[in-house]
Amino acid sequence: MKEHKRITLPGLINLFSVYLIWGSTYLAIRIGINEGSGFRPFWFGGLRVLAAGTILVLWGVLRKQKVIPRRKDILVLAASGLLFWIGGNGMVILAEQRLDSGLAALIVASTPIWVALFESLLDRKIPSLLLAASLIVGFGGIIILSYPLLTSGIRADLLSVLALLFASFSWSSGLVLQSRCPVSISRGVSSGYQQLFGGLFFMVIALLMREPLPSPTGEAWLAWGYLVVFGSLIAFTSFISALQLLPASLVTTYAYVNPVIAVLLGWLILREPITIWTVAGGILVLIGVTGIFRVNQPAEVLPSPDPGQA
């Protein structure tokens, strides 16, 4: 059986960081690998996570943290790096060459459902009625939120959709693995090693597929830099921290919240319209996420005994 985790304030801070940042990364990936950008998919993903992973591990060295993982840790970090970055992010990068970023966010929103299924199988326990209902309501909210996009002649094909479904499956597997097999190094260094392993896998695939060396445009470099700093250094490290501090089913709510955040940012920054579909979908997502919080928090929010490790 898995160890029950209580909701802590540092855990929520890390989760809210993921909420705010990852909603914008689908668009950044789309810009970075767009035709004529000068980046091929696996070079783009590999250089991103190699850069971020190197920075995180070196930062751990400067802070005199433990940076030499145990043998068991290496297996967990390599496996989760493969599941997160090749099976998960790599498939998203490939799919977004032929599929709109909004539809990608919708399909990846199936992550909480996969995680609930995996955990119920591992624990040999049927999910509670409240959790099942919350997952369905939250995913329904994403569908309603995306309805105008789905009916506007979006660009997609079957292989891209299948790649995204596999990406969600793989990312969910890595999420459950990381949640149930904590490592002995700090969360920042752990994030760094996972990205280094992911970057090495990316490089091998790029070389095997004979992708041409990058010659990025200025816009592609900006998208790449945004993903390194915000998508990897900040948000992925926050994601790993949240997994160690909070129940996995609660961490997965980012997949429901990210599209809502993206819509709100579009309204605030680009003055994009808020429609009845936006409001209805957002309300359902809020109800679903609230239900998942209720499932995982029977008591009060507790302070973390070790807030300085995040």
N, C-alpha and C positions, 0 to 999 in steps of 0.2 A: 504493500500500500504506500502511496506517496505521503510525504510529510505535509500536514496542513499549514498553510501560510496565512498569517493575519495581514490585513491591510495596514500599511504604515505610511506616514506622511512622505518620507523620502521615496518610497515606491510610487506613490501617486505623482510626485513631482517628475520622476523619470517617465512615467506613463503619459502624463500630459505633454511632456516634451515631444514624445513620439506622435501624439495626437496632432500637435501643431505643425511639425516639420514634414512628416512623411506624406501628408496630403498633397504636397507640391512636387514630390520627387518623380512622379509618373511623367509630368510635363517636362521636367529637366532631362529625363532619359530620352523622351521623344525628340527633344531638340538636339541632344548630343549624338544620336545615331541616325538622324534624318538624312535622307539622300543628299549628298553633296557636303555633309558636315566634315568629312575627312576622317571620321572614326568608324571602324568596323566594330560590330557588337562586342566580341570577346576582348579585343584590345581596350575598348572603352571601359568595360566592366573590370578587367584585370588591372589596368593602370590605376583606376580609381581606388580599389580596395588595397592594392599593394602600397600605395602612397599613405592611405589612412592607417593601415595596419602598422607600417614602419613608424609613423609618428607616434602612435599610441604606445608601442613597446618602448621606444626611446624615451618617451615621457615617463614611463614607469621606471626606467633606469635612472633618470634624473631625479625622480622622487624617492629613489632607493627602495622601491617596492620589489617584492619577489617576482622575478621574470623567468625563472627556470621552472617549467611545469613538470609534474611527475609523469611517468609513463602512461598511467591511466588518464591523466588530464590531456595528454597529447592525442590519445585516441578519441576522446570526446570532442576536443577542439577541431581535429581534422574532420571527423564525421559531421559535426554541426556546420563547419565551414563549407563542406561539400553540399550539404542539404540546403543551407541558406543561400549560398552565393551561386552555385552552379545550377542545382535543381530549381531553386527559387528565383533569385534575381536574374540569373542567366537566361532562363526561359522567358521572363518578362521582357528582357532586352530584345531577345529574338522576336517575340510576338509583336512588340511595339513597332517593328519595321513595317508591318502590314496590318496594323490594327490601331484604332484610336485609343488614346490614353484613358478616356472616360470609361470605355468598355473594359479596359484592363483593370481599372480600380473596382469595377462591379464584380468581375469574375473572382478577383483575389479576395473579395469580401466573403467568400465561402470559407476562409481560413478558420473562423471561430467554430464552424460546424465540424470541420475535419478534426480540430483539436478536441472538441467534446466527444466525438466518436472514438478517437484514439484513447483518450483517458478512460472512457467507459469500458473499452475492451481490456485495457491494462489493469484496471481496478476490478473488472468483472462486476460492474455496477451500472445499472441503468441511470442515465441522467435524470435529475429531478424534473418534475413537471414545470416548475418555474423556470429552470434553466432552458429546457427545450422550447418553451413558449417564448422566452426572451430572445433566443437565437433566431427563431422563426420571424418574430416581429421585427427584430433589428435588420435581418436580411430583406424582409419585405419593404422596410423603409428605404433601403439602398435601391431596390428595384423601382420604387415609386420616384425617388429622387432622380433616377437615371432615365425615367420614362421619356422625357422630351428628346434625350440623346438617342435612345433606342429606336425612336420613330422618325428620326431625321436623316435616314440614309447613311448610317455609320459605315466606316471602312473596316472590314474584317474578313477572315476566311476561316475554314474549319480547322486547319492545322494550327493557326495562331490561337484559336479558342482552346484547342486541346493542349497546346503548350502552356497556356495560362492555368488550365485546370491542374496540370501536372505541377506547375510552379506552386500553386496553393497547397497541393498535397505534400510536396517536398518541404516547403517552408514550415508547414504545420508539424511535420515529422521532426525537423530540427528544433522547433520550439519546444515540443514535448521532451525531446532528448536533453536539451539544455536545462529545462526546468527540473527534470528528475535526476540529473547527474551533475550537480555543481562541482566546480573545479576549485583547486586550492590557491589559485592566484587571484589578484584583484579583478574587479569587473572591467576596468579600463584595459588592463593587460590581456584579459581573456578576450575582449572584443578585438584587440589588436591581432592576436594570434589567429582567431577565426578568419579575420579578413586577410591575413597573410596566406593562410592555407587556401582560402577562396581565390586569392589573386594568383597563386601558383597553378591552381587547377585551370583558371581562365587562360593563363599564358600557354599552358600545354595544349589546350584546345585551339587557341588562336594559331599556334604554330602548326598543329596537325591539319587544320583547315586551310592553311596557307593564306591567312588574311593578310592583306597588304599593311605595311607599316603605317601608323597614323600620320596624317598631315592636316590637322584640324583647323577649321575656321575660328575666328575670334569668338563667335557665338557659341560654338561647340566647346571651346576652352572654358568659357564662362559657365556653361551647364555642367561640365566636368568638375570644375572647381567648386561649384555650389554643392554637388553631390559628395565630394570629398569632405568638405568642411561640415555641412549641415546634415547631409544624408548619412554619412559614415562616422565621422569623428564625434558628432553630438548625438544624433538620433539613434544610430545603431548601438552605441555604447549605452544610451539611456534604455534602449530596448533590452539589452542583456542585463542591465541592472534591475529593470522591472521584473524580468523573469526570475531573478534570484530573490526578489523581495516580495512578490505578489503571486497569487494563484494564476496558473497559466490561462485558465478560461477568462479571467479578468483582463489579462494583458492582450488577449486577442481582440478585445473591443476596439483596438486601434483601426482594425479593418473596416469597421462600421463608421467610426468617427472621421477618419481621414477624408472620405468624399464630402462629408458635410462641411468640414473645415475648408476644403478646396472651394466649395460653392460660396461660403461666407467671405473668403479672401477675394474671390472674383467680384463679389458685390462691393466690398469695402475699397478695393484697390482699382479695379477695372470698371466699376459701376455696372456690372452685369446684373440683369433683372432678377428679382426674386419672384417666383411664380407659386401658384397653388400647389404644384407638384413638389417644389422645394420645401414649402412649409409642412405639407403632409408627410413627406419622406423624412424630414428632420425630426418631426414629433415622434414618428414611429421608431427612429433610431434612438432617440433619447429614452423612450419607454423601454426598448430592448436593453440598452446599456444599463439603465437603472435597475432592471430586473437582474442582470448578471451581477451587479454590485450587491444586490440584496442576497443573492445566493451565496456569495463569498464573504459576506461581512455580517455575521450574526450579532456581533458586539461592536463596541466603539472603535474608532480609528486610533491606533496606538503609535507613539513615537518610536523610531528605530533605536535599538540599543547601540548601533554603530553608524551614525550618520556620516562620518568622515570617510568611509570607504568608497562611496559612490563616485 
